[in-house]
Amino acid sequence: MTSVFAGIDFGTSNSTVGLADSATARLIPVEGEAATIPSAIFWEADTAAPVFGRAAVRAYVEGEEGRLMRGLKSTLSSSLIDERTRIGTRLVTFRDVVGRFFGHLRAKLDVAAPGIDRVVLGRPVHFADGDPAGDARAEAALDAIARAHGFAHVEFQYEPVAAALHYEQGVAREELVLVFDIGGGTSDLSILRLSPDRARAADRQGDILANGGIRVGGTDFDRLLSLAEVMPHLGYGATTKGGQGTMPRHIFHDLATWHRINFVYTARTMADLKALAAEADRPELIDRLRGILAAHAGHALAMRVEEAKIALTDAPAVRLALHELTKGPNPMLTRERLDAAIAPALERIRALIGETLLQSGLAADRIGTVFMTGGSSHLPALVAMVREALPDARIATGDMLGSVGTGLALDARRRFD
């Protein structure tokens, strides 16, 4: 019987499951026939069983009564992981929520290859910036969730290293490669020495020259764009008391952050906004915000922002359709305005490239290829920044959402065979 080996990429925005045998590696279907699934879960208010992925997003968009949750991976490194949140009349922890989604991935693996009890899980280089305790807490939480779903042997691999193993399947000669994996929640870099001969080695530790990562990803681009271009239409930055004060910022920051949206749907927030509307110099903006919260339309708003960000990859300008949700204007967004909004995040990523090069002991001109993967890797401003930072390197792309999952399966074969 041919042995098979599994890797699971539980991502902030999308997730995959990879399988490898002695000859090949592939992704398995995880939602219908699709090999990727949005990391989303939706509970109808009156049922115990949630739905996942595209079905979860569809249930929310179609107006079913219940609760949508996205960006779940971001809770792993924070105290939120063991906090309780209300689903209908029930209280569940975020650990339970992540476990439900992970259980869906495990069930799909059992259909494709029953009985696997060893797995390599992907992880960012740092779950949390400058927080070793949070980093350890996140890995321990994910390890415990995997073991609770039947995996007796759990190992971890950095996501950019896994992506490198996928990329290496197609190299013809030795290369020094900087792998740049920019996902929903983090930007992770690894610099590796890759070749067809090295791909057959059991121990690859010596080929990994540097790793670096920060908690900046696609959901941060969404948040920054929303704060710059959407939240001002709901009162962000608006003045109160004849210009003597401004609206509190935390409500808008939570509403613009995927994994914190549900926290603004409280009676306390609505009461605060009612009081603030009486002090606001433009109360109609606060009325729009109260309408969004009353309708639990925060995720719908975030989806419009995400769609606009993606559209600006190919188009110089796009109309952001907000009126249906906010009763306000439908502003025109341009790529230049997107670039301006995300510029602080790009500067942090540029600094990360320099730090990772320094760690490797290599000058920028020694990098032969930059392999870019992850859902946000096509953003024009990001690609331009990478070209400027590494002008002598060839830019290569592959399976934007699947390279990590495939690489994790290859790594499982190397470890467990």
C-alpha positions as a Markdown table, in Angstrom:
| # | Residue | x | y | z |
|---|---|---|---|---|
| 1 | Met | 0.0 | 0.0 | 0.0 |
| 2 | Thr | 1.4 | 3.4 | -1.0 |
| 3 | Ser | 1.9 | 5.7 | 1.9 |
| 4 | Val | 0.4 | 9.2 | 1.8 |
| 5 | Phe | 1.3 | 12.2 | 3.8 |
| 6 | Ala | -0.7 | 15.3 | 4.8 |
| 7 | Gly | -0.2 | 19.0 | 5.3 |
| 8 | Ile | -2.8 | 21.5 | 6.4 |
| 9 | Asp | -2.5 | 25.3 | 5.7 |
| 10 | Phe | -5.0 | 26.9 | 8.0 |
| 11 | Gly | -4.9 | 30.5 | 6.7 |
| 12 | Thr | -6.3 | 33.8 | 7.9 |
| 13 | Ser | -8.3 | 34.2 | 4.6 |
| 14 | Asn | -8.1 | 30.8 | 2.9 |
| 15 | Ser | -7.2 | 27.3 | 3.8 |
| 16 | Thr | -6.0 | 24.2 | 1.9 |
| 17 | Val | -5.2 | 20.5 | 2.6 |
| 18 | Gly | -2.3 | 18.8 | 0.7 |
| 19 | Leu | -1.5 | 15.2 | 0.2 |
| 20 | Ala | 1.8 | 13.7 | -1.1 |
| 21 | Asp | 2.7 | 10.2 | -2.0 |
| 22 | Ser | 6.1 | 8.9 | -3.2 |
| 23 | Ala | 5.8 | 10.6 | -6.6 |
| 24 | Thr | 3.5 | 13.6 | -6.4 |
| 25 | Ala | 1.8 | 16.2 | -4.2 |
| 26 | Arg | -1.6 | 17.8 | -4.7 |
| 27 | Leu | -4.4 | 19.6 | -3.0 |
| 28 | Ile | -7.6 | 17.8 | -2.2 |
| 29 | Pro | -11.1 | 19.3 | -2.5 |
| 30 | Val | -12.2 | 21.0 | 0.7 |
| 31 | Glu | -15.4 | 22.7 | -0.5 |
| 32 | Gly | -17.3 | 21.0 | -3.2 |
| 33 | Glu | -14.7 | 20.5 | -6.0 |
| 34 | Ala | -12.7 | 23.5 | -4.9 |
| 35 | Ala | -9.2 | 23.0 | -3.5 |
| 36 | Thr | -9.3 | 26.2 | -1.4 |
| 37 | Ile | -11.9 | 27.3 | 1.1 |
| 38 | Pro | -12.3 | 30.8 | 2.6 |
| 39 | Ser | -11.6 | 30.6 | 6.3 |
| 40 | Ala | -15.1 | 31.6 | 7.3 |
| 41 | Ile | -17.8 | 30.0 | 9.5 |
| 42 | Phe | -21.5 | 30.9 | 9.8 |
| 43 | Trp | -23.8 | 29.8 | 12.5 |
| 44 | Glu | -27.5 | 30.2 | 12.0 |
| 45 | Ala | -29.1 | 31.6 | 15.1 |
| 46 | Asp | -31.3 | 28.6 | 15.8 |
| 47 | Thr | -29.0 | 25.7 | 14.8 |
| 48 | Ala | -26.1 | 23.9 | 16.4 |
| 49 | Ala | -24.2 | 23.0 | 13.1 |
| 50 | Pro | -22.3 | 25.8 | 11.3 |
| 51 | Val | -21.5 | 26.0 | 7.6 |
| 52 | Phe | -18.1 | 26.8 | 6.2 |
| 53 | Gly | -16.3 | 28.7 | 3.5 |
| 54 | Arg | -18.2 | 30.0 | 0.5 |
| 55 | Ala | -21.4 | 28.6 | 1.9 |
| 56 | Ala | -20.8 | 30.6 | 5.1 |
| 57 | Val | -20.3 | 33.8 | 3.2 |
| 58 | Arg | -23.3 | 33.1 | 0.9 |
| 59 | Ala | -25.5 | 32.5 | 4.0 |
| 60 | Tyr | -24.5 | 35.9 | 5.4 |
| 61 | Val | -24.9 | 37.8 | 2.1 |
| 62 | Glu | -28.3 | 36.2 | 1.5 |
| 63 | Gly | -29.5 | 37.6 | 4.8 |
| 64 | Glu | -29.9 | 34.4 | 6.9 |
| 65 | Glu | -30.2 | 35.1 | 10.6 |
| 66 | Gly | -27.0 | 34.2 | 12.3 |
| 67 | Arg | -23.3 | 35.2 | 12.7 |
| 68 | Leu | -20.4 | 35.2 | 10.3 |
| 69 | Met | -16.9 | 34.9 | 11.5 |
| 70 | Arg | -13.7 | 35.4 | 9.5 |
| 71 | Gly | -10.0 | 36.0 | 10.2 |
| 72 | Leu | -10.1 | 33.3 | 12.9 |
| 73 | Lys | -6.4 | 32.6 | 12.7 |
| 74 | Ser | -5.7 | 36.1 | 14.1 |
| 75 | Thr | -7.3 | 35.1 | 17.4 |
| 76 | Leu | -4.7 | 32.3 | 18.1 |
| 77 | Ser | -2.0 | 34.5 | 19.5 |
| 78 | Ser | -4.2 | 36.7 | 21.6 |
| 79 | Ser | -6.2 | 36.4 | 24.8 |
| 80 | Leu | -9.3 | 36.2 | 22.6 |
| 81 | Ile | -8.7 | 32.5 | 21.9 |
| 82 | Asp | -10.2 | 31.4 | 25.2 |
| 83 | Glu | -12.8 | 34.2 | 25.5 |
| 84 | Arg | -16.4 | 33.4 | 25.0 |
| 85 | Thr | -18.6 | 34.8 | 22.3 |
| 86 | Arg | -22.3 | 34.6 | 21.8 |
| 87 | Ile | -23.8 | 32.4 | 19.0 |
| 88 | Gly | -27.5 | 32.8 | 19.2 |
| 89 | Thr | -28.3 | 31.8 | 22.8 |
| 90 | Arg | -25.0 | 29.9 | 23.3 |
| 91 | Leu | -21.6 | 31.0 | 24.5 |
| 92 | Val | -18.6 | 29.4 | 22.8 |
| 93 | Thr | -14.9 | 30.1 | 22.9 |
| 94 | Phe | -12.9 | 31.2 | 19.9 |
| 95 | Arg | -10.9 | 28.0 | 20.4 |
| 96 | Asp | -14.2 | 26.1 | 19.8 |
| 97 | Val | -14.9 | 28.1 | 16.7 |
| 98 | Val | -11.4 | 27.5 | 15.2 |
| 99 | Gly | -11.8 | 23.8 | 16.2 |
| 100 | Arg | -15.1 | 23.6 | 14.3 |
| 101 | Phe | -13.4 | 25.0 | 11.1 |
| 102 | Phe | -10.3 | 22.7 | 11.5 |
| 103 | Gly | -12.7 | 19.8 | 12.0 |
| 104 | His | -14.2 | 20.5 | 8.6 |
| 105 | Leu | -10.7 | 20.3 | 7.0 |
| 106 | Arg | -10.0 | 17.1 | 8.9 |
| 107 | Ala | -13.3 | 15.6 | 7.6 |
| 108 | Lys | -12.3 | 16.4 | 4.0 |
| 109 | Leu | -8.9 | 14.7 | 4.6 |
| 110 | Asp | -10.6 | 11.6 | 5.9 |
| 111 | Val | -12.6 | 11.4 | 2.7 |
| 112 | Ala | -9.5 | 11.6 | 0.5 |
| 113 | Ala | -7.2 | 9.5 | 2.7 |
| 114 | Pro | -8.8 | 7.9 | 5.7 |
| 115 | Gly | -6.8 | 7.2 | 8.9 |
| 116 | Ile | -3.9 | 9.6 | 8.6 |
| 117 | Asp | -2.7 | 10.5 | 12.1 |
| 118 | Arg | 0.5 | 12.5 | 11.2 |
| 119 | Val | 0.4 | 16.0 | 9.8 |
| 120 | Val | 2.6 | 19.0 | 9.2 |
| 121 | Leu | 0.8 | 22.3 | 9.9 |
| 122 | Gly | 1.8 | 25.6 | 8.4 |
| 123 | Arg | 2.5 | 28.6 | 10.6 |
| 124 | Pro | 3.8 | 32.1 | 10.0 |
| 125 | Val | 7.3 | 33.0 | 11.1 |
| 126 | His | 5.7 | 35.0 | 13.9 |
| 127 | Phe | 2.0 | 34.7 | 14.8 |
| 128 | Ala | 2.5 | 38.0 | 16.8 |
| 129 | Asp | 5.0 | 40.8 | 16.4 |
| 130 | Gly | 7.4 | 41.1 | 19.3 |
| 131 | Asp | 5.4 | 38.7 | 21.5 |
| 132 | Pro | 7.2 | 35.4 | 22.1 |
| 133 | Ala | 4.6 | 34.3 | 24.6 |
| 134 | Gly | 1.7 | 35.0 | 22.2 |
| 135 | Asp | 3.7 | 33.2 | 19.5 |
| 136 | Ala | 4.1 | 30.1 | 21.7 |
| 137 | Arg | 0.4 | 30.3 | 22.8 |
| 138 | Ala | -0.7 | 30.4 | 19.1 |
| 139 | Glu | 1.3 | 27.3 | 18.1 |
| 140 | Ala | 0.2 | 25.4 | 21.3 |
| 141 | Ala | -3.4 | 26.2 | 20.6 |
| 142 | Leu | -3.2 | 25.0 | 17.0 |
| 143 | Asp | -1.3 | 21.9 | 18.1 |
| 144 | Ala | -4.0 | 21.1 | 20.7 |
| 145 | Ile | -6.8 | 21.6 | 18.2 |
| 146 | Ala | -5.1 | 19.3 | 15.7 |
| 147 | Arg | -4.6 | 16.6 | 18.3 |
| 148 | Ala | -8.2 | 16.9 | 19.4 |
| 149 | His | -9.1 | 16.0 | 15.8 |
| 150 | Gly | -7.2 | 12.7 | 15.7 |
| 151 | Phe | -3.6 | 13.7 | 14.8 |
| 152 | Ala | -1.2 | 11.9 | 17.1 |
| 153 | His | 1.9 | 13.4 | 15.6 |
| 154 | Val | 1.8 | 17.1 | 14.8 |
| 155 | Glu | 4.8 | 19.1 | 13.4 |
| 156 | Phe | 5.0 | 22.7 | 12.1 |
| 157 | Gln | 6.7 | 24.3 | 9.2 |
| 158 | Tyr | 7.1 | 28.0 | 8.4 |
| 159 | Glu | 4.7 | 28.8 | 5.5 |
| 160 | Pro | 7.3 | 30.5 | 3.3 |
| 161 | Val | 9.5 | 27.4 | 3.6 |
| 162 | Ala | 6.6 | 25.2 | 2.6 |
| 163 | Ala | 6.0 | 27.5 | -0.4 |
| 164 | Ala | 9.7 | 27.1 | -1.3 |
| 165 | Leu | 9.4 | 23.3 | -1.3 |
| 166 | His | 6.5 | 23.7 | -3.7 |
| 167 | Tyr | 8.5 | 26.1 | -5.9 |
| 168 | Glu | 11.5 | 23.8 | -5.9 |
| 169 | Gln | 9.6 | 21.1 | -7.8 |
| 170 | Gly | 10.1 | 23.2 | -10.9 |
| 171 | Val | 13.7 | 24.5 | -10.6 |
| 172 | Ala | 16.3 | 23.3 | -13.1 |
| 173 | Arg | 19.4 | 24.4 | -11.3 |
| 174 | Glu | 20.6 | 25.7 | -8.0 |
| 175 | Glu | 19.1 | 29.1 | -7.0 |
| 176 | Leu | 19.2 | 31.5 | -4.1 |
| 177 | Val | 15.5 | 32.2 | -3.6 |
| 178 | Leu | 13.6 | 34.7 | -1.4 |
| 179 | Val | 10.2 | 33.3 | -0.8 |
| 180 | Phe | 7.6 | 36.0 | -0.1 |
| 181 | Asp | 4.4 | 34.7 | 1.3 |
| 182 | Ile | 1.9 | 37.4 | 1.9 |
| 183 | Gly | -1.4 | 36.0 | 3.3 |
| 184 | Gly | -4.4 | 37.5 | 4.9 |
| 185 | Gly | -2.8 | 38.1 | 8.3 |
| 186 | Thr | 1.0 | 38.0 | 7.9 |
| 187 | Ser | 3.9 | 38.7 | 5.6 |
| 188 | Asp | 6.6 | 36.0 | 5.8 |
| 189 | Leu | 9.9 | 35.7 | 4.1 |
| 190 | Ser | 12.4 | 32.9 | 3.8 |
| 191 | Ile | 15.7 | 32.9 | 2.0 |
| 192 | Leu | 16.7 | 29.4 | 0.8 |
| 193 | Arg | 19.2 | 27.6 | -1.4 |
| 194 | Leu | 17.1 | 25.4 | -3.7 |
| 195 | Ser | 18.0 | 22.8 | -6.4 |
| 196 | Pro | 16.8 | 19.5 | -7.9 |
| 197 | Asp | 19.6 | 17.7 | -6.0 |
| 198 | Arg | 18.9 | 19.4 | -2.7 |
| 199 | Ala | 15.2 | 18.6 | -3.0 |
| 200 | Arg | 16.1 | 14.9 | -2.4 |
| 201 | Ala | 17.9 | 15.6 | 0.9 |
| 202 | Ala | 16.4 | 14.4 | 4.1 |
| 203 | Asp | 17.7 | 17.3 | 6.1 |
| 204 | Arg | 17.2 | 20.8 | 4.6 |
| 205 | Gln | 18.0 | 22.9 | 7.7 |
| 206 | Gly | 21.3 | 24.0 | 6.2 |
| 207 | Asp | 19.5 | 25.3 | 3.0 |
| 208 | Ile | 17.4 | 27.7 | 5.0 |
| 209 | Leu | 19.5 | 30.9 | 5.3 |
| 210 | Ala | 17.0 | 33.2 | 7.0 |
| 211 | Asn | 13.4 | 33.6 | 8.1 |
| 212 | Gly | 11.5 | 36.8 | 8.9 |
| 213 | Gly | 7.9 | 37.8 | 9.4 |
| 214 | Ile | 5.5 | 40.5 | 10.6 |
| 215 | Arg | 1.8 | 40.6 | 11.3 |
| 216 | Val | 0.9 | 42.6 | 8.2 |
| 217 | Gly | -1.2 | 41.0 | 5.5 |
| 218 | Gly | -4.1 | 41.4 | 3.2 |
| 219 | Thr | -6.6 | 42.0 | 6.0 |
| 220 | Asp | -4.4 | 44.9 | 7.1 |
| 221 | Phe | -4.6 | 46.4 | 3.6 |
| 222 | Asp | -8.4 | 46.1 | 3.9 |
| 223 | Arg | -8.4 | 47.8 | 7.3 |
| 224 | Leu | -6.2 | 50.7 | 6.1 |
| 225 | Leu | -8.3 | 51.2 | 3.0 |
| 226 | Ser | -11.5 | 51.1 | 5.0 |
| 227 | Leu | -10.3 | 53.6 | 7.5 |
| 228 | Ala | -9.0 | 56.0 | 4.8 |
| 229 | Glu | -11.9 | 55.8 | 2.3 |
| 230 | Val | -15.0 | 54.3 | 4.0 |
| 231 | Met | -15.1 | 55.0 | 7.7 |
| 232 | Pro | -15.0 | 58.9 | 7.2 |
| 233 | His | -18.5 | 58.4 | 5.6 |
| 234 | Leu | -19.6 | 56.9 | 8.9 |
| 235 | Gly | -18.2 | 59.5 | 11.2 |
| 236 | Tyr | -14.5 | 58.5 | 11.5 |
| 237 | Gly | -12.5 | 61.6 | 12.4 |
| 238 | Ala | -15.7 | 63.7 | 12.5 |
| 239 | Thr | -15.9 | 66.5 | 15.0 |
| 240 | Thr | -18.2 | 66.9 | 18.0 |
| 241 | Lys | -19.3 | 69.8 | 20.2 |
| 242 | Gly | -18.6 | 72.5 | 17.6 |
| 243 | Gly | -15.1 | 71.2 | 16.8 |
| 244 | Gln | -14.0 | 70.8 | 20.4 |
| 245 | Gly | -13.8 | 67.0 | 20.2 |
| 246 | Thr | -13.7 | 64.1 | 17.7 |
| 247 | Met | -15.5 | 60.8 | 17.5 |
| 248 | Pro | -13.9 | 57.9 | 19.4 |
| 249 | Arg | -11.7 | 55.8 | 17.1 |
| 250 | His | -12.0 | 52.4 | 18.6 |
| 251 | Ile | -15.5 | 51.6 | 17.1 |
| 252 | Phe | -14.2 | 52.4 | 13.6 |
| 253 | His | -11.0 | 50.4 | 14.0 |
| 254 | Asp | -13.0 | 47.4 | 15.2 |
| 255 | Leu | -15.5 | 47.7 | 12.3 |
| 256 | Ala | -12.6 | 47.8 | 9.8 |
| 257 | Thr | -10.9 | 44.7 | 11.3 |
| 258 | Trp | -12.2 | 41.4 | 10.1 |
| 259 | His | -11.9 | 39.4 | 13.3 |
| 260 | Arg | -13.2 | 42.2 | 15.5 |
| 261 | Ile | -16.3 | 43.2 | 13.6 |
| 262 | Asn | -18.7 | 41.2 | 15.8 |
| 263 | Phe | -17.5 | 43.0 | 18.9 |
| 264 | Val | -19.2 | 46.2 | 17.8 |
| 265 | Tyr | -22.7 | 44.6 | 17.7 |
| 266 | Thr | -23.5 | 45.4 | 21.3 |
| 267 | Ala | -26.2 | 47.3 | 23.1 |
| 268 | Arg | -23.5 | 49.3 | 24.9 |
| 269 | Thr | -22.0 | 50.4 | 21.5 |
| 270 | Met | -25.5 | 51.4 | 20.2 |
| 271 | Ala | -26.2 | 53.4 | 23.4 |
| 272 | Asp | -22.8 | 55.2 | 23.2 |
| 273 | Leu | -23.5 | 56.1 | 19.5 |
| 274 | Lys | -27.0 | 57.4 | 20.4 |
| 275 | Ala | -25.4 | 59.8 | 23.0 |
| 276 | Leu | -22.6 | 60.8 | 20.6 |
| 277 | Ala | -25.1 | 61.6 | 17.8 |
| 278 | Ala | -26.5 | 64.3 | 20.0 |
| 279 | Glu | -23.0 | 65.9 | 20.3 |
| 280 | Ala | -21.8 | 65.3 | 16.7 |
| 281 | Asp | -21.4 | 68.2 | 14.3 |
| 282 | Arg | -22.6 | 65.9 | 11.5 |
| 283 | Pro | -25.1 | 63.6 | 13.2 |
| 284 | Glu | -26.2 | 62.1 | 9.8 |
| 285 | Leu | -22.8 | 60.3 | 9.7 |
| 286 | Ile | -23.4 | 58.7 | 13.0 |
| 287 | Asp | -26.9 | 57.7 | 11.9 |
| 288 | Arg | -25.3 | 55.8 | 9.0 |
| 289 | Leu | -23.0 | 54.0 | 11.4 |
| 290 | Arg | -25.9 | 53.1 | 13.7 |
| 291 | Gly | -27.7 | 51.7 | 10.6 |
| 292 | Ile | -24.7 | 49.5 | 9.7 |
| 293 | Leu | -24.5 | 48.1 | 13.3 |
| 294 | Ala | -28.3 | 47.6 | 13.6 |
| 295 | Ala | -28.3 | 45.6 | 10.4 |
| 296 | His | -25.1 | 43.7 | 11.4 |
| 297 | Ala | -23.8 | 44.7 | 8.0 |
| 298 | Gly | -20.1 | 45.1 | 9.1 |
| 299 | His | -18.9 | 42.0 | 7.2 |
| 300 | Ala | -20.8 | 43.1 | 4.1 |
| 301 | Leu | -19.1 | 46.5 | 4.3 |
| 302 | Ala | -15.7 | 44.8 | 4.7 |
| 303 | Met | -16.5 | 42.6 | 1.7 |
| 304 | Arg | -17.1 | 45.7 | -0.5 |
| 305 | Val | -13.8 | 47.1 | 0.6 |
| 306 | Glu | -12.0 | 43.8 | -0.1 |
| 307 | Glu | -13.6 | 43.6 | -3.6 |
| 308 | Ala | -12.5 | 47.1 | -4.4 |
| 309 | Lys | -8.9 | 46.4 | -3.3 |
| 310 | Ile | -8.9 | 43.3 | -5.6 |
| 311 | Ala | -10.4 | 45.2 | -8.5 |
| 312 | Leu | -7.7 | 47.9 | -8.2 |
| 313 | Thr | -5.1 | 45.2 | -9.0 |
| 314 | Asp | -6.2 | 45.5 | -12.7 |
| 315 | Ala | -8.2 | 48.7 | -12.9 |
| 316 | Pro | -6.9 | 52.3 | -12.2 |
| 317 | Ala | -10.2 | 53.2 | -10.5 |
| 318 | Val | -13.4 | 51.6 | -9.2 |
| 319 | Arg | -16.7 | 52.8 | -7.8 |
| 320 | Leu | -17.2 | 51.6 | -4.2 |
| 321 | Ala | -20.9 | 50.6 | -3.9 |
| 322 | Leu | -21.7 | 51.8 | -0.3 |
| 323 | His | -25.1 | 53.5 | -0.7 |
| 324 | Glu | -27.1 | 50.2 | -0.4 |
| 325 | Leu | -25.4 | 49.6 | 3.0 |
| 326 | Thr | -24.8 | 53.1 | 4.4 |
| 327 | Lys | -27.3 | 55.4 | 2.6 |
| 328 | Gly | -24.3 | 57.6 | 1.9 |
| 329 | Pro | -22.3 | 58.2 | -1.3 |
| 330 | Asn | -20.7 | 55.7 | -3.5 |
| 331 | Pro | -17.1 | 57.0 | -3.6 |
| 332 | Met | -14.7 | 56.5 | -6.4 |
| 333 | Leu | -11.5 | 54.8 | -5.4 |
| 334 | Thr | -8.3 | 55.0 | -7.4 |
| 335 | Arg | -5.2 | 52.9 | -7.3 |
| 336 | Glu | -3.2 | 56.0 | -6.1 |
| 337 | Arg | -5.5 | 56.3 | -3.1 |
| 338 | Leu | -5.2 | 52.6 | -2.3 |
| 339 | Asp | -1.4 | 52.9 | -2.5 |
| 340 | Ala | -1.4 | 55.9 | -0.2 |
| 341 | Ala | -3.6 | 54.1 | 2.3 |
| 342 | Ile | -1.4 | 51.0 | 2.5 |
| 343 | Ala | 1.9 | 52.9 | 2.3 |
| 344 | Pro | 2.7 | 52.5 | 6.0 |
| 345 | Ala | 2.2 | 48.7 | 5.8 |
| 346 | Leu | 4.4 | 48.5 | 2.7 |
| 347 | Glu | 7.2 | 50.4 | 4.5 |
| 348 | Arg | 7.1 | 47.8 | 7.2 |
| 349 | Ile | 7.4 | 45.0 | 4.6 |
| 350 | Arg | 10.3 | 46.8 | 2.9 |
| 351 | Ala | 12.1 | 47.0 | 6.2 |
| 352 | Leu | 11.4 | 43.2 | 6.7 |
| 353 | Ile | 13.1 | 42.4 | 3.4 |
| 354 | Gly | 16.2 | 44.3 | 4.6 |
| 355 | Glu | 16.2 | 42.6 | 8.0 |
| 356 | Thr | 15.9 | 39.2 | 6.4 |
| 357 | Leu | 18.7 | 39.9 | 4.0 |
| 358 | Leu | 20.9 | 41.0 | 6.9 |
| 359 | Gln | 20.1 | 37.9 | 8.8 |
| 360 | Ser | 21.1 | 35.7 | 5.8 |
| 361 | Gly | 24.4 | 37.6 | 5.3 |
| 362 | Leu | 23.6 | 38.1 | 1.6 |
| 363 | Ala | 23.6 | 41.3 | -0.4 |
| 364 | Ala | 20.4 | 42.0 | -2.4 |
| 365 | Asp | 22.1 | 41.3 | -5.7 |
| 366 | Arg | 22.8 | 37.7 | -4.6 |
| 367 | Ile | 19.1 | 36.8 | -4.7 |
| 368 | Gly | 18.4 | 35.2 | -8.0 |
| 369 | Thr | 14.6 | 34.8 | -7.7 |
| 370 | Val | 11.8 | 36.2 | -5.6 |
| 371 | Phe | 8.9 | 33.7 | -5.4 |
| 372 | Met | 5.8 | 35.5 | -4.5 |
| 373 | Thr | 2.8 | 33.7 | -3.2 |
| 374 | Gly | -0.3 | 34.4 | -1.1 |
| 375 | Gly | -3.6 | 36.1 | -1.8 |
| 376 | Ser | -2.2 | 39.7 | -1.8 |
| 377 | Ser | 0.9 | 39.0 | -3.8 |
| 378 | His | -0.5 | 40.6 | -7.0 |
| 379 | Leu | -1.0 | 44.1 | -5.6 |
| 380 | Pro | 0.8 | 46.5 | -7.9 |
| 381 | Ala | 2.3 | 48.6 | -5.2 |
| 382 | Leu | 3.6 | 45.6 | -3.4 |
| 383 | Val | 5.2 | 44.1 | -6.5 |
| 384 | Ala | 6.7 | 47.5 | -7.4 |
| 385 | Met | 8.2 | 47.7 | -3.9 |
| 386 | Val | 9.7 | 44.3 | -4.2 |
| 387 | Arg | 11.2 | 45.1 | -7.6 |
| 388 | Glu | 12.7 | 48.3 | -6.1 |
| 389 | Ala | 14.1 | 46.4 | -3.1 |
| 390 | Leu | 15.5 | 43.5 | -5.2 |
| 391 | Pro | 16.1 | 45.0 | -8.7 |
| 392 | Asp | 18.4 | 42.2 | -9.9 |
| 393 | Ala | 16.0 | 39.3 | -8.9 |
| 394 | Arg | 13.6 | 37.6 | -11.2 |
| 395 | Ile | 10.0 | 37.7 | -10.0 |
| 396 | Ala | 8.3 | 34.3 | -10.1 |
| 397 | Thr | 4.7 | 33.4 | -9.1 |
| 398 | Gly | 2.9 | 30.2 | -8.7 |
| 399 | Asp | -0.3 | 28.9 | -7.2 |
| 400 | Met | -1.2 | 32.0 | -5.1 |
| 401 | Leu | -3.4 | 30.1 | -2.6 |
| 402 | Gly | -2.2 | 26.6 | -2.9 |
| 403 | Ser | 1.6 | 26.6 | -2.8 |
| 404 | Val | 1.9 | 26.4 | 1.0 |
| 405 | Gly | -0.6 | 23.5 | 1.3 |
| 406 | Thr | 1.2 | 21.5 | -1.4 |
| 407 | Gly | 4.6 | 22.3 | 0.2 |
| 408 | Leu | 3.4 | 21.2 | 3.6 |
| 409 | Ala | 2.5 | 17.8 | 2.1 |
| 410 | Leu | 5.9 | 17.5 | 0.6 |
| 411 | Asp | 7.5 | 18.4 | 3.9 |
| 412 | Ala | 5.3 | 15.7 | 5.6 |
| 413 | Arg | 6.6 | 13.2 | 3.2 |
| 414 | Arg | 10.2 | 14.2 | 4.0 |
| 415 | Arg | 9.6 | 14.0 | 7.7 |
| 416 | Phe | 7.5 | 10.9 | 8.0 |
| 417 | Asp | 8.5 | 8.6 | 5.2 |
